């Protein structure tokens, strides 16, 4: 089982930078033990003009059998032989993907301590895999790698037996990828797509495989035209895990398409202009309204659910009355941007103890979110399809159950006041709905009654006498001494939700 990664040098950027990124010295041949054999890393060439790193995985067929792999089914006469005679030692599969993750772990994370500027720089790369199983043929290989930024995706069929050309081609291809990509992006793509093309995995699929997939697919999988096929195959068509992953990918797609918790129309006014008569941007007024409502509620420990790039988190941390601030988002890319905005790496110990960033889906219960004073859903609900709102309602109001919940959402009636917004259009391309004031009040009232909360409504922005404010906010306050069991209100009893439970 063999794979090579080559880089081409340019002026001032020698190809041997590849060695720094992979954390493997070009002058050494190294070996690593894996659960199914031995992985070797060596460099067939290493010059300033061209550098090639090779990964050779020697698979032990006996080890595969002992771990329950390669077994025949149904008691066929050749089942015992099939345990030892198969393509696993030779064809790129999940075995090679796991070896990539183990041997190039730091490179996959996009970290280079010796040269921290290198991981963010695209390199002229060439990846070659001599024997790649392709269940779906060369056409599927192009469908999977084509949208990922490679300038060239070349496949050559591997003959069943070159001595007998009349037998035709096998299901294996030789794959060559060429293009300018960041190395960590290329490695994460291979980690996911090798087992997808093989349509098999050599180990048991557990729930944590969803997290592995989302980490490796961050930044490219959610928007991939074949994301459903990739997800299903990667998770061995496990129905519940596949559904979970697809829902989280959809939320990630919406978060990345949005790019920020600040809506497009909120930024119609340039905040950087220092003029006395300019109006305050709606995004700023919304954050100020949220902070005021949290102070009125006496909240000290606050959840920002759907925190995006961290603008609200930044404002919360400036107020010492908020002793603990937790940002939750489904998008790892958004959380990375939030960490940079907050300068977490440079933050002092005392300040950093006040803030946490968590990756998670608001459509599933999460025991990490229980016990907080308040939760904020700022411009979040309108990005969900209406049939999925009950899952979010239960996760927040039924399971996490903070004392106070703040929800802000656009008031569609105000849209007629936006001169730049065409009639009938929503404020952002990823809004699944925008409610009138009456629709929002109806929804909020039903949620409050169902989960034992009281609710008050506050305007955000100028309250137009005809169409109301641009943003509407509901302040939910939990009734003292009440909890909920499912959707039935009780007193003094608490239902403990299961981790990852959806409504």
Protein Blocks (a to p, Z undefined) as FASTA:
>chain_A
ZZdddddddehiafklmmmmnopafkbccddddfkbccddddfbacfkbccddddddddf
klmmmnopaiaehhiaklmmmmmnccklmmccfklmmmmmmmmmmmmnopafklmmlmmp
ccddddddfbacdehijmlmmmmmmmnopabdcdddddfblklmmnopafbdcddddddd
dfklmmmmmmmmmmmmnopafbdcdfklmmmmmmmmgojlmmpmklmmmmmmmnoopakl
mmmmmmmmmmmmmmmmnopabdfklmmpcfkbccfkbccdfklmmmmmmmmmmmmnopab
dcdehklnolmmmmmmmpmklmbdcdddfblklmmmmmmmnommlpcfklmmmpccdddd
fkbccfklgoiabdcdehklmmpcfklmmmmmmmmmmmnopabdcdddddfklmmmmmkl
cghiafbfklcbdcdfklmmmmmmmmmmmnopacddddedjddfklopfbdcddddddeh
iacehjaccehiacdddehiaZZ
